[in-house]
């Protein structure tokens, strides 16, 4: 399995190029401040994992052919990437992030006022695409995922601090922030493929497990690599007082000294050397524990995929899952 997501997705590269074209088409207004701010995050392209799931699950029973993938599927793949971009813009406002995808973040480049409205604009465009697809199941899935993403942000503000956080609450947060949109992407594809209700629900659960694996790794690599590798600011969650799974594990299982040091560090995150925090996360076993949890969700998703007939699409989906749990960016 290649460690490059671009290599894994080569069989659907033509379809993903069409997704890029549709994103530009749907977002273009002719008004510079709208066009520039809404398209900013797409300049580097991103991994397009969510769009890929829409496309791949839509063709579970077909041989991949970039030229015959339904235009509705391409539009819906564009919609989920637009929703994801909107959530990143709003995340960067909340977290005061300077970098995103190796570029200056939208709020840093255009200011918070423009960024808020740009994110809102992206959400509205995506929902409009879903409405035009004329499927109640797909519209409900996309609207529910979007609603839950916002709830997830509010859950994080309410619960992701040292006084209230627990592993259970952490999973409630990532279920909403990441899991349900990933699940919706898979579900949308399943609906477009013509699968029955029970099979679509099964696909939704596969996507949910993939989403959990994705977010756990996202929270874990923050303690492993610098921004030159990840393309975004490192330590932002910690500096913002958010407690993620590696931190929770250490608070529950670390030595008395490790727990004490982490509590002292979180009391003054801006004044703390993040390298010291990272060292404790590794020495406590939290880094390896979190990676293991991500692998468990990934393995469960792959096992559930065995229910469906073997196909090139299934192979690619499994390779994406492997990439997700092994990635360092």
BELHU-V848090 format. One record per pair of residues at least 24 apart in sequence whose C-alpha atoms are under 7 Angstrom apart, sorted by sequence separation. I is the first residue (numbers start at 1). GAP is how many residues later the second one is. If there is no record, write none. Layout:
# BELHU-V848090
<<I:GAP> <I:GAP>>
This chain:
# BELHU-V848090
<<152:24> <153:24> <183:24> <151:25> <152:25> <182:25> <183:25> <219:25> <241:25> <51:26> <89:26> <90:26> <182:26> <220:26> <51:27> <149:27> <298:27> <148:28> <149:28> <180:28> <183:28> <51:29> <90:29> <148:29> <179:29> <182:29> <50:30> <51:30> <89:30> <239:30> <254:30> <295:30> <50:31> <238:31> <239:31> <250:31> <294:31> <179:32> <48:33> <86:33> <178:33> <179:33> <247:34> <250:34> <145:35> <246:35> <86:36> <145:36> <250:36> <86:37> <175:37> <178:37> <249:37> <174:38> <83:39> <145:39> <235:39> <82:40> <83:40> <246:40> <174:41> <246:41> <5:42> <142:42> <83:43> <141:43> <41:44> <82:44> <246:44> <245:45> <79:47> <79:50> <138:50> <15:51> <14:52> <22:53> <76:53> <12:54> <75:54> <76:54> <19:55> <23:55> <223:55> <18:56> <19:56> <22:56> <44:57> <19:58> <19:59> <72:61> <40:66> <220:67> <37:69> <220:70> <37:73> <170:74> <216:74> <217:74> <170:75> <217:77> <165:78> <167:78> <216:78> <38:80> <161:80> <37:81> <161:81> <162:81> <167:81> <213:81> <160:82> <161:82> <166:82> <213:82> <160:83> <34:84> <38:84> <213:84> <212:85> <213:85> <210:87> <209:88> <210:88> <209:89> <210:91> <209:92> <206:95> <206:98> <230:99> <229:100> <80:105> <221:107> <217:108> <214:110> <210:111> <214:111> <213:112> <57:129> <102:129> <101:130> <102:130> <54:131> <58:131> <100:131> <101:131> <50:132> <53:132> <54:132> <57:132> <58:132> <99:132> <100:132> <53:133> <56:133> <57:133> <60:133> <99:133> <54:134> <55:134> <58:134> <59:134> <99:134> <50:135> <54:135> <58:135> <98:135> <53:136> <97:136> <95:141> <95:145> <63:249> <60:251> <60:253> <59:254> <56:257> <8:308> <8:311> <5:315> <1:318> <5:318> <3:320>>
